[in-house]
Amino acid sequence: MVQKDLFGYTPPLPPKLLLHEPDSTRWKEMAAYLDSHSTKVDLLNYAEALTAWLGKYNVYRAADDSKPVKATEIIDITKSSNSKATIAYGVALILADQQNMQSYVETLDEEMKNLWVSMLLNIYLTADNAKQILHDESIIVEERVYYYSRAIAKLKKPELKWFSLTHFLSTENSRYRNYENYITINPAIHSIFFPLFFPRAFDESENLSQLPDGHWRIMNFESDSYTHFQLFLSMMKQHLLPVKKKGIGVTDMKRAQKKMSLKEFFPGDTNEYRQNLRAFSYLQLLALHEHFLARQKKRSYQDTLRNLFANFNSLNSFLSNILFPHITGLNRQFTEYGKESKLCNMLFTWMGEDPEGWVNLHDVIIRIYALNYGNDTSQHIPLVYNPKMEDYSTHLTNQYSGRVISADSYVMEFGYTGLQMCALLMASVGMAEVAIDEDKNCGVSPFESVAYIRLTPLGRYALGIDTSYEAPKMEQTAYFELDPDRLIIRSLVEPNPYAQLLKDTSIPISRNRFETSALSFLANCHSKSDVESKISIFKQFIADKLPPLWKEFFKTLLQHCHPLHEDSTAYRHYTIDPENRELQQLITNDPVLRQLVIRAEGYRILVKLDDIRKFENQLKKHGYLL
């Protein structure tokens, strides 16, 4: 019977909460999972968060006969036991059942739900940002153990006991190593709560058949990539693209960019990280393949890409420089675990599920979490790097934005940005087309406007989805005209995308006319194969049909390759005193010496090393000592 006070007021009863007892197998599995993936302190914190929640309700538990019974023992088991396994068993009663978990999430206020979303996506959050989300400045309390010791920060509210506090280097430039507080989330708890806040990530949704409304610029370089491959191989044969410790050097890259004249993602852009982004990606990927992965000298472009992406993990040591060219401070401690290739492989996986649809890169991070649901490493794959490593290194700086990278922006700076650059890598070699949002430019990264990606037929073949590929037809546009009577080339279009190629074969004599000679054409050639490769490139990009004069010119160049052969015989050189007429006449008249000696200009003679003993003995006969 409800008791009334002296004034006849009846206090309201707390609302009723009905908990569902999980399946016994699932209950045991969850208890074991929590026990093995959490410390005892973690479990006590989780229990505190749950008991604070349960204390607000009249809690009942559904019994086998469907009659609810009081569930006060749920609170008691976590308060009275010192056994880690027992505490885990009590916490698992709630966490092992989806309906119980849903009840917990639904009773959270909007601010707390927003905090959970941010934590699940970013893993780390500055304490100041958490205060702003919750509109509460008192969520952290500092306790000083000893008078002179450093204060220990703790989360004050029971609802925050799911999270823990850590600290990383402050992003402020200072002569001292200052630290700031961050809230983080245990990977085990991340895996349990993620499906509750992002249920759609686990749906078998298809990619988009069409792009949504917006200002999109679609970039497709499939044909352009294919037609430039032979030119690239020619440059590799001439050793114009040497691979160094971090890939192709800056000087070699700029020289190659001018000769290749590749179409760009951001034409006309003057920013150093965007203006040659497509050429940077195309040349780095293919040069690394030729240097490390190529097995056959003659092969098609499509099979080159297929081999490249089948062995993509082999490029791990170069990927950090390729995916994040605008970030400084990355060292071996960050990049030695090969997480960059894992990130890209996640994108390849999702694109392969619906090869002809558009993939929204915003959704890929969420999808990655879902693909790695229940995996302890799920939090680190989208992050690429662990911010804890920064304690032992210098700051990581985004040179494009001019900002030091903080721990709570790692998912954006490395995970999302890495996916965007990976998409551009695929597009640069013609495997995919990308949709660029022309309305977006927030200054986070050079490629932040890349929003969607879709495989091309070349990409579907390279990833092993299709078993055959039909090469694109070559362009029929005439870019040059050859003079039939003189070795002069005339450019027919302005601007001419292949004009840079002529600088390696000819000399400009006017704005649109170039003169070719043996000297100009043989520049940078060191072998007959170099000449053959250059002629092949000339026929492919300058003119396929050659007048008789040009045919004879190339025929002569090939015939004149290596006309002299080195003599492997070793000689000893001697010089005769010009005043010694007697010795000069002896060498001229003596029949044995005439056979052993080769006379040269300037009173010089040559004698084979094998004949030195005979030469010496013959001179002795005439009284000369060598």
Buried (B, 14 or more C-beta within 10 A) or exposed (E): EEEEEEEEEEEEEEEEBBBBBBEEEBBBBBBBBBBEBBEBEBBBBBBBBBBBBBEEBBBBBBEEEEEBEEBEBBBEBBEEBEEBEBBBBBBBBBBBBEEBBEBBEEEBEEEBBEBBEBBBBBBBBBBEBBBEBBEBEEBBEEEEEEEEEEEEBEBBBBBBBBBBBBBBBBBEEEEEEEEBBBBBBBBBBBBBBBBBBBEEBBEEEEBBEEBEEEEBEEBBBBBBBBBBBBBBBBBBBBEBBEBEEEBBBEEBBEBBBBBBBBBBBBEEBEEEBBBBBBBBBBBBBBBBBBBBBBEEEEEEBBEBBBBBBEEBEBBBBBBBBBBBBBBEBBEEEBBEBEBBBBBBBBBBBBBBEBBEBBBBBEBBBBBBBBBBBEEEEBBBBBBBBBBEBBEEBEBBBBBBBEBBBBBBBBBBBBBBBBBBBBBBBBBBBBBBBBBBBEEEEEEBBBBBBBBBBBBBBBBBBBBEBBEEBEBBEEEEEEBBBBBEEEBBBEBEEEEBBBBEBBBBBBEBEEEBBBBBEEEBBBEEBEEEEBBBBBBBBBBBBBBEEBEEEBEEBBEEBEEEBEEEEEEEEEBEEBEBEEEEEEBBEBBEEBEEBEEBBEEEEEBEBBBBEEBBEBBBEBBEEEEEEE
